[in-house]
Amino acid sequence: ARLNSTTWFVPASAGQAGITSAIASAAAGDTILLGPGTFTVSGASITISKALTIRGAGRGATTISTSSNALDRVFDINAPGERVALVDLSVVQTNSALRCYGVYVNSTEVRLTNVDVSSTVTGYKSICVYIAGDVSGEIDGCSFTCDGTSSQALYVYTTSSLTSSRTLTIRNSTFTATAGSGDRYGIYATNSGGTGTL
């Protein structure tokens, strides 16, 4: 439901379809408020391709969750040159068939504030938050916890196509990675020629 010219509200009873509909209807720069409860994701990831703020009712109060083995990510954020924010919510992913990313970000200025991300993957790599390409933004007051055969709580990858350096600011956040026999990184940063500041 539209609350005013720039704000939308989605109750948990509307589920993933309600979030998808609000994203499609919202204009760039709008805010989508998610009510308390659990939004179950299945069939397709939640895709964001324009500047938006998705704000929940609080960590643990609003949860976006999937246990679908067909999905390798909960949020798929691909809005080059735009700013996308996730605020005051939890993302929970379990999977036993694919390498997984709780939140996948490509070439977008991303702001994650008071967000918990949990990714538990059996038999494959687990990544809570993957930020690639034209990387910039801020992570503040977040907790990322992942478990897989190998795991990276935060994976940052910059590319050689960047024409200037980028900055990703991290404050007051924790990154926990556990794994069976593979590598474990709280924060893993790599590049193919790009430069930036973490």
C-alpha positions as CSV (number, residue, x, y, z in Angstrom):
1,A,0.0,0.0,0.0
2,R,1.2,3.5,-0.8
3,L,1.5,5.6,2.4
4,N,2.5,8.9,0.6
5,S,4.2,10.1,-2.5
6,T,7.5,8.4,-1.6
7,T,6.7,5.7,0.9
8,W,5.2,2.2,0.5
9,F,4.2,-0.3,3.2
10,V,4.2,-4.1,2.9
11,P,2.8,-6.3,5.7
12,A,4.2,-9.7,6.2
13,S,0.9,-11.2,5.1
14,A,1.6,-9.9,1.6
15,G,4.8,-12.0,1.5
16,Q,7.4,-11.9,-1.2
17,A,4.8,-10.9,-3.8
18,G,4.0,-7.8,-1.8
19,I,7.7,-6.8,-1.8
20,T,8.1,-7.5,-5.5
21,S,5.0,-5.5,-6.3
22,A,6.1,-2.5,-4.2
23,I,9.6,-2.5,-5.8
24,A,8.0,-2.5,-9.3
25,S,5.7,0.3,-8.4
26,A,8.1,2.5,-6.5
27,A,10.0,5.3,-8.1
28,A,13.8,5.7,-7.7
29,G,14.5,7.2,-4.3
30,D,11.4,5.8,-2.6
31,T,11.3,3.9,0.7
32,I,9.6,0.6,1.2
33,L,8.6,-0.2,4.8
34,L,8.2,-3.9,5.7
35,G,6.1,-4.8,8.6
36,P,7.1,-7.2,11.4
37,G,7.0,-10.9,10.7
38,T,8.7,-13.3,8.2
39,F,8.7,-12.9,4.5
40,T,9.4,-16.2,2.8
41,V,11.3,-16.1,-0.5
42,S,10.8,-18.8,-3.1
43,G,10.8,-19.2,-6.8
44,A,13.0,-16.1,-7.5
45,S,15.3,-13.8,-5.6
46,I,14.2,-10.3,-4.6
47,T,15.7,-8.1,-7.3
48,I,16.4,-4.4,-6.9
49,S,17.5,-2.5,-10.0
50,K,16.9,1.2,-8.9
51,A,17.7,3.5,-6.0
52,L,15.5,2.3,-3.1
53,T,15.5,2.0,0.7
54,I,14.1,-1.2,2.1
55,R,13.4,-0.7,5.8
56,G,12.1,-3.3,8.2
57,A,10.7,-3.0,11.7
58,G,14.0,-4.1,13.3
59,R,16.5,-6.9,13.3
60,G,14.7,-10.1,14.4
61,A,11.4,-8.3,14.0
62,T,11.4,-8.3,10.1
63,T,13.0,-11.4,8.6
64,I,13.4,-12.2,4.9
65,S,14.0,-15.9,4.7
66,T,14.5,-18.7,2.2
67,S,15.2,-22.4,2.5
68,S,14.7,-23.0,-1.3
69,N,17.5,-25.1,-2.8
70,A,16.7,-23.5,-6.1
71,L,17.8,-20.0,-5.0
72,D,21.5,-19.0,-4.6
73,R,20.7,-15.5,-3.2
74,V,17.9,-13.8,-1.2
75,F,18.5,-10.2,-2.5
76,D,19.9,-9.6,-5.9
77,I,20.9,-5.9,-6.1
78,N,22.0,-4.6,-9.5
79,A,21.5,-0.8,-9.8
80,P,24.7,0.6,-11.4
81,G,25.5,4.2,-10.2
82,E,22.5,4.2,-7.8
83,R,22.2,3.9,-4.0
84,V,20.3,1.0,-2.4
85,A,19.8,0.7,1.3
86,L,18.7,-2.2,3.5
87,V,17.8,-1.1,7.0
88,D,16.5,-2.7,10.3
89,L,15.9,-6.3,9.1
90,S,17.3,-9.8,9.1
91,V,18.1,-12.0,6.1
92,V,18.2,-15.8,6.7
93,Q,19.2,-18.4,4.1
94,T,19.6,-22.1,4.2
95,N,20.5,-24.3,1.2
96,S,22.0,-27.7,0.5
97,A,22.3,-27.6,-3.3
98,L,24.1,-24.4,-4.4
99,R,26.9,-22.0,-3.5
100,C,24.9,-19.1,-1.9
101,Y,24.9,-15.4,-1.2
102,G,22.5,-13.9,1.3
103,V,22.8,-10.5,-0.3
104,Y,24.4,-10.1,-3.8
105,V,25.4,-6.6,-4.8
106,N,26.8,-5.6,-8.3
107,S,28.2,-2.2,-9.1
108,T,25.8,-0.4,-6.7
109,E,26.4,2.0,-3.8
110,V,25.0,-0.1,-1.0
111,R,24.1,1.0,2.5
112,L,23.5,-1.8,5.1
113,T,22.4,-0.5,8.5
114,N,21.3,-2.7,11.4
115,V,21.0,-5.7,9.2
116,D,21.7,-9.3,10.3
117,V,22.5,-11.8,7.6
118,S,22.8,-15.6,8.2
119,S,23.7,-18.0,5.5
120,T,23.9,-21.8,6.3
121,V,24.8,-24.0,3.3
122,T,25.4,-27.7,3.5
123,G,28.0,-29.1,1.1
124,Y,28.8,-25.8,-0.7
125,K,30.4,-22.4,-0.1
126,S,28.4,-19.8,1.9
127,I,28.8,-16.0,1.5
128,C,26.6,-13.7,3.5
129,V,27.2,-10.5,1.6
130,Y,28.9,-10.3,-1.8
131,I,29.8,-6.8,-3.2
132,A,31.3,-6.7,-6.6
133,G,32.2,-4.4,-9.5
134,D,32.0,-0.7,-8.8
135,V,32.1,-1.1,-5.0
136,S,31.2,1.7,-2.6
137,G,28.9,2.3,0.4
138,E,28.6,1.7,4.1
139,I,28.0,-1.2,6.5
140,D,27.0,0.0,9.9
141,G,25.7,-2.0,13.0
142,C,25.5,-5.3,11.1
143,S,26.1,-8.9,11.9
144,F,27.0,-11.4,9.2
145,T,27.3,-15.1,10.1
146,C,27.9,-17.9,7.6
147,D,28.6,-21.6,7.6
148,G,29.5,-23.8,4.6
149,T,32.2,-26.0,3.2
150,S,34.1,-22.7,2.9
151,S,32.7,-19.3,3.9
152,Q,33.2,-15.6,3.7
153,A,30.9,-13.4,5.8
154,L,31.7,-10.4,3.6
155,Y,33.3,-10.8,0.1
156,V,34.4,-7.7,-1.7
157,Y,35.6,-7.8,-5.3
158,T,36.6,-4.8,-7.4
159,T,37.3,-4.9,-11.1
160,S,39.9,-3.3,-13.4
161,S,37.3,-1.3,-15.2
162,L,37.1,1.3,-12.3
163,T,38.3,4.7,-13.4
164,S,38.8,6.0,-9.8
165,S,39.1,4.6,-6.3
166,R,36.1,3.6,-4.3
167,T,35.4,3.6,-0.5
168,L,33.5,1.0,1.5
169,T,33.1,2.1,5.1
170,I,32.5,-0.5,7.9
171,R,31.4,0.5,11.4
172,N,30.3,-1.3,14.5
173,S,29.8,-4.7,12.7
174,T,30.7,-8.3,13.2
175,F,31.7,-10.9,10.7
176,T,31.7,-14.6,11.6
177,A,32.6,-17.4,9.2
178,T,32.7,-21.1,10.1
179,A,33.3,-24.0,7.7
180,G,33.9,-27.7,7.4
181,S,37.2,-28.3,5.6
182,G,37.5,-25.1,3.6
183,D,38.7,-21.5,4.1
184,R,37.0,-19.2,6.5
185,Y,37.1,-15.4,6.3
186,G,35.2,-12.8,8.2
187,I,36.1,-10.3,5.5
188,Y,37.6,-11.3,2.2
189,A,38.7,-8.6,-0.3
190,T,40.3,-9.1,-3.7
191,N,40.5,-7.4,-7.0
192,S,41.4,-7.7,-10.7
193,G,43.1,-4.3,-10.9
194,G,40.7,-1.9,-9.3
195,T,41.7,0.3,-6.3
196,G,39.8,1.4,-3.3
197,T,39.7,1.9,0.5
198,L,38.1,-0.5,3.0
